[in-house]
């Protein structure tokens, strides 16, 4: 006899399904557009766009300030109080808008004064539109509310439209700026629609925000901001560094391989994003139940993520040639180096986002990411200078393995063992 789903499990399953709609379009649409852009624009022009998008990602991480985790966690706890939700919403939006303005003030003199940026200033300026869209897009609110239907439709529809326009309008290598504008524009439109949907869906009221509200939101997200900034340093810097040190052609090779592997891990993204607010609540109710839930999640996510990694490793060459044609054959060796990245990122996501953050280990996590960020730079600069794109791939994979090992050590030191079923804590005990 099939056991009926509980309301909690039914809600989790519904959010997973809607997030698959969102994440499917977030990863599958770019994956569909990727081969077309490589073939139409050429690997060098594609590498230029990838470098500009990677640079814009620094500002996206800066404006996110860890809110996609800290604000999600807070919303999950106060979602039944409309006044508190409204105050938190406007506090987060105001801070993100302020950080976006600071980012624009940093970017402008770079585009004017630095030769590397000045030569392609319009490209970097257009890429920054995605940062504006990210500021407006309140994914953290919908995740905390565990209501993913509206945001999935809004984001997915905008990005699907952007992809369709790319296939219709981008025809020649000279259309590279148009291609980037359509991609950034899709994110901007998704942000505008998502922002409007949030106001309507959750009856967000206009209210004054005090300085103490802003300070509290900044304090809550500080360690996650440091973690995200450091994580961005060691995950996002490679494309940008390859473009500077080895040229845009090598950057194109690396970006094509990396986006392919990250599309694979995107298959599991909806599950981990849905689980996070659930775990955040569960830890406060029963530590023992949270640990059992995490152990089960780790087991099947490890299995599911290993399958695409193994396929990429074994079939790297035919996959690259089918998707990108012979002009991107240089991405094959890089793809082999980072083929196991989906598996590694899935494990680190369970350790970091699903375990360390809900159990109050944000400070330790930020230290791990800071170490990884600087180690990544120390490894990447000489490796890219000597070996180009494959050198970047080898460093990226090596640093990710080190990060997983450090997370495991920290969790063990705090009595959190995700491999053994025996819990050293009584049910209901919360980490102090």
LODO-362397 format. One line per 4 residues: number of its first residue (from 0); their letters; for each residue x, y, z of C-alpha. Coordinates in steps of 0.1 Angstrom, whole numbers, plus 5000, padded with zeros to 4 digits. Example, Ala and Ser with C-alpha at 12.3 -4.5 7.8 and 13.67 -1.06 7.14 Angstrom:
2
0> as> 5123:4955:5078  5137:4989:5071
This chain:
432
0> xxxx> 5000:5000:5000  5014:5034:4990  5018:5058:5019  5001:5091:5014
4> xxxx> 5023:5122:5013  5022:5144:5044  5014:5181:5039  5051:5189:5045
8> xxxx> 5063:5164:5020  5037:5174:4995  5048:5210:4998  5085:5201:4994
12> xxxx> 5077:5180:4963  5057:5209:4948  5085:5233:4954  5110:5209:4939
16> xxxx> 5088:5205:4908  5084:5243:4903  5121:5249:4910  5129:5223:4883
20> xxxx> 5109:5246:4860  5130:5275:4871  5163:5258:4872  5156:5238:4841
24> xxxx> 5153:5271:4821  5182:5286:4841  5205:5258:4830  5190:5241:4800
28> xxxx> 5182:5273:4781  5218:5286:4783  5230:5250:4775  5209:5251:4743
32> xxxx> 5221:5286:4735  5257:5278:4743  5265:5257:4712  5247:5281:4689
36> xxxx> 5267:5311:4703  5300:5292:4700  5292:5282:4664  5278:5316:4653
40> xxxx> 5301:5341:4671  5333:5320:4671  5352:5308:4701  5371:5341:4706
44> xxxx> 5340:5364:4706  5322:5339:4728  5352:5340:4752  5349:5378:4753
48> xxxx> 5313:5376:4764  5321:5349:4789  5348:5370:4804  5325:5400:4807
52> xxxx> 5298:5379:4823  5323:5364:4847  5334:5399:4857  5298:5410:4862
56> xxxx> 5293:5380:4884  5316:5396:4910  5291:5425:4913  5263:5400:4915
60> xxxx> 5279:5383:4944  5286:5417:4960  5250:5427:4957  5237:5393:4969
64> xxxx> 5255:5398:5001  5246:5363:5012  5209:5372:5013  5199:5342:4992
68> xxxx> 5207:5322:5023  5205:5345:5053  5173:5363:5042  5158:5329:5030
72> xxxx> 5165:5315:5065  5150:5345:5082  5119:5345:5060  5113:5308:5067
76> xxxx> 5111:5317:5104  5089:5348:5102  5068:5341:5071  5035:5341:5091
80> xxxx> 5041:5377:5102  5032:5400:5073  5047:5431:5090  5080:5415:5097
84> xxxx> 5082:5401:5062  5075:5435:5047  5102:5452:5068  5128:5425:5060
88> xxxx> 5119:5427:5023  5125:5465:5020  5156:5463:5042  5171:5437:5018
92> xxxx> 5161:5456:4987  5175:5489:5000  5208:5474:5008  5211:5455:4975
96> xxxx> 5202:5487:4956  5229:5506:4976  5255:5479:4968  5245:5480:4932
100> xxxx> 5252:5518:4931  5286:5512:4947  5293:5486:4921  5284:5510:4893
104> xxxx> 5308:5536:4908  5336:5510:4908  5329:5498:4873  5327:5532:4856
108> xxxx> 5363:5543:4862  5376:5508:4853  5359:5511:4819  5374:5546:4814
112> xxxx> 5409:5542:4828  5420:5506:4824  5430:5496:4788  5419:5460:4791
116> xxxx> 5383:5471:4800  5383:5503:4779  5389:5483:4747  5356:5464:4753
120> xxxx> 5337:5489:4775  5303:5484:4759  5305:5446:4765  5312:5450:4802
124> xxxx> 5285:5477:4805  5259:5455:4789  5269:5426:4811  5262:5448:4842
128> xxxx> 5225:5448:4833  5224:5413:4847  5235:5427:4881  5205:5450:4881
132> xxxx> 5182:5421:4873  5197:5401:4901  5191:5429:4926  5154:5430:4917
136> xxxx> 5148:5393:4916  5137:5383:4951  5144:5345:4949  5153:5346:4986
140> xxxx> 5117:5357:4995  5100:5330:4974  5123:5303:4987  5118:5313:5023
144> xxxx> 5080:5313:5018  5084:5280:5001  5062:5293:4972  5082:5287:4940
148> xxxx> 5053:5286:4914  5052:5323:4906  5089:5329:4905  5094:5299:4883
152> xxxx> 5069:5311:4857  5083:5347:4858  5120:5338:4855  5115:5309:4831
156> xxxx> 5093:5328:4807  5117:5358:4805  5148:5336:4799  5130:5314:4774
160> xxxx> 5120:5345:4754  5156:5358:4756  5168:5324:4741  5142:5325:4713
164> xxxx> 5153:5360:4704  5190:5350:4703  5182:5322:4678  5162:5346:4657
168> xxxx> 5183:5377:4658  5219:5366:4663  5232:5355:4629  5268:5368:4625
172> xxxx> 5300:5372:4646  5293:5409:4646  5261:5403:4666  5281:5395:4698
176> xxxx> 5269:5426:4717  5233:5419:4707  5237:5384:4720  5250:5396:4754
180> xxxx> 5223:5423:4755  5196:5396:4750  5210:5374:4778  5214:5403:4803
184> xxxx> 5181:5417:4792  5164:5384:4800  5177:5385:4835  5166:5421:4839
188> xxxx> 5131:5414:4827  5129:5384:4850  5140:5406:4879  5113:5432:4871
192> xxxx> 5086:5406:4868  5098:5387:4900  5098:5420:4920  5063:5428:4909
196> xxxx> 5051:5392:4916  5066:5394:4951  5046:5426:4960  5014:5411:4947
200> xxxx> 5018:5375:4960  5027:5382:4996  5010:5415:5001  5042:5433:5008
204> xxxx> 5033:5467:5023  5053:5499:5020  5068:5506:5054  5096:5526:5068
208> xxxx> 5129:5508:5075  5150:5518:5105  5188:5520:5107  5186:5492:5132
212> xxxx> 5167:5470:5107  5195:5477:5081  5222:5470:5106  5206:5437:5117
216> xxxx> 5202:5425:5081  5238:5433:5074  5249:5415:5105  5229:5384:5097
220> xxxx> 5244:5382:5062  5280:5392:5070  5296:5358:5073  5276:5345:5043
224> xxxx> 5287:5375:5023  5323:5368:5031  5317:5331:5022  5300:5340:4989
228> xxxx> 5327:5366:4980  5355:5341:4987  5335:5313:4969  5330:5336:4939
232> xxxx> 5367:5343:4939  5376:5306:4935  5347:5295:4912  5342:5326:4890
236> xxxx> 5377:5340:4887  5390:5313:4863  5371:5325:4832  5382:5361:4839
240> xxxx> 5418:5351:4846  5420:5329:4815  5408:5358:4794  5435:5381:4808
244> xxxx> 5464:5357:4809  5457:5334:4780  5434:5353:4757  5397:5352:4749
248> xxxx> 5400:5320:4728  5412:5300:4758  5386:5317:4779  5360:5305:4754
252> xxxx> 5373:5269:4757  5372:5271:4795  5338:5287:4796  5322:5262:4773
256> xxxx> 5335:5233:4793  5326:5248:4827  5291:5258:4817  5285:5223:4804
260> xxxx> 5295:5208:4838  5275:5233:4858  5244:5226:4837  5248:5190:4849
264> xxxx> 5248:5200:4885  5218:5222:4878  5197:5191:4876  5201:5188:4914
268> xxxx> 5198:5225:4922  5160:5225:4928  5163:5198:4954  5191:5216:4974
272> xxxx> 5173:5250:4972  5141:5235:4984  5157:5216:5012  5175:5246:5027
276> xxxx> 5145:5264:5042  5131:5231:5054  5163:5222:5071  5165:5256:5087
280> xxxx> 5132:5251:5104  5138:5214:5112  5171:5222:5130  5152:5244:5155
284> xxxx> 5126:5217:5160  5147:5185:5163  5184:5182:5156  5181:5144:5154
288> xxxx> 5154:5146:5127  5175:5171:5108  5205:5148:5109  5185:5119:5096
292> xxxx> 5171:5140:5068  5206:5152:5058  5221:5117:5058  5194:5105:5034
296> xxxx> 5198:5136:5012  5236:5131:5011  5233:5094:5000  5210:5098:4971
300> xxxx> 5223:5132:4959  5258:5117:4958  5246:5088:4936  5226:5111:4913
304> xxxx> 5254:5136:4908  5280:5109:4901  5262:5097:4871  5265:5128:4849
308> xxxx> 5301:5133:4862  5310:5098:4850  5293:5104:4816  5312:5136:4811
312> xxxx> 5345:5120:4820  5341:5090:4797  5325:5108:4767  5341:5143:4770
316> xxxx> 5354:5143:4734  5322:5132:4716  5300:5155:4738  5322:5185:4731
320> xxxx> 5324:5179:4694  5286:5173:4690  5278:5205:4710  5305:5229:4698
324> xxxx> 5318:5214:4666  5355:5212:4658  5362:5248:4665  5358:5241:4702
328> xxxx> 5379:5210:4703  5403:5228:4726  5377:5225:4754  5380:5187:4755
332> xxxx> 5410:5185:4778  5395:5211:4801  5362:5192:4802  5380:5160:4813
336> xxxx> 5397:5179:4842  5364:5192:4856  5342:5163:4846  5338:5153:4883
340> xxxx> 5328:5189:4893  5290:5181:4894  5297:5153:4920  5321:5175:4940
344> xxxx> 5297:5205:4940  5268:5183:4951  5287:5170:4981  5300:5205:4990
348> xxxx> 5264:5219:4988  5252:5193:5013  5281:5201:5036  5279:5239:5033
352> xxxx> 5245:5251:5025  5224:5223:5039  5244:5216:5070  5270:5242:5081
356> xxxx> 5246:5272:5077  5215:5258:5094  5237:5245:5122  5252:5279:5128
360> xxxx> 5287:5274:5113  5287:5303:5090  5319:5318:5104  5338:5285:5099
364> xxxx> 5324:5282:5064  5336:5317:5055  5371:5309:5067  5371:5278:5044
368> xxxx> 5361:5298:5014  5386:5326:5021  5414:5300:5023  5400:5284:4990
372> xxxx> 5398:5318:4973  5434:5328:4979  5447:5292:4973  5428:5293:4940
376> xxxx> 5445:5325:4929  5479:5311:4939  5473:5280:4919  5455:5295:4889
380> xxxx> 5478:5323:4879  5509:5302:4871  5488:5273:4858  5469:5294:4834
384> xxxx> 5500:5313:4823  5517:5279:4815  5488:5257:4803  5459:5280:4795
388> xxxx> 5424:5266:4799  5434:5230:4810  5455:5245:4838  5425:5264:4850
392> xxxx> 5404:5233:4850  5430:5213:4870  5432:5241:4897  5394:5244:4899
396> xxxx> 5389:5207:4905  5418:5205:4930  5406:5234:4951  5370:5220:4952
400> xxxx> 5384:5187:4966  5403:5206:4993  5372:5225:5002  5352:5193:5007
404> xxxx> 5379:5179:5029  5380:5211:5051  5342:5211:5054  5343:5175:5065
408> xxxx> 5369:5182:5092  5350:5212:5106  5317:5192:5107  5334:5163:5125
412> xxxx> 5349:5187:5151  5315:5200:5159  5300:5165:5163  5282:5164:5130
416> xxxx> 5288:5131:5112  5267:5127:5080  5279:5091:5074  5270:5074:5107
420> xxxx> 5234:5071:5119  5242:5074:5156  5236:5110:5168  5257:5123:5198
424> xxxx> 5229:5148:5206  5195:5142:5221  5165:5148:5199  5155:5184:5198
428> xxxx> 5189:5198:5210  5200:5228:5190  5236:5238:5184  5246:5266:5207
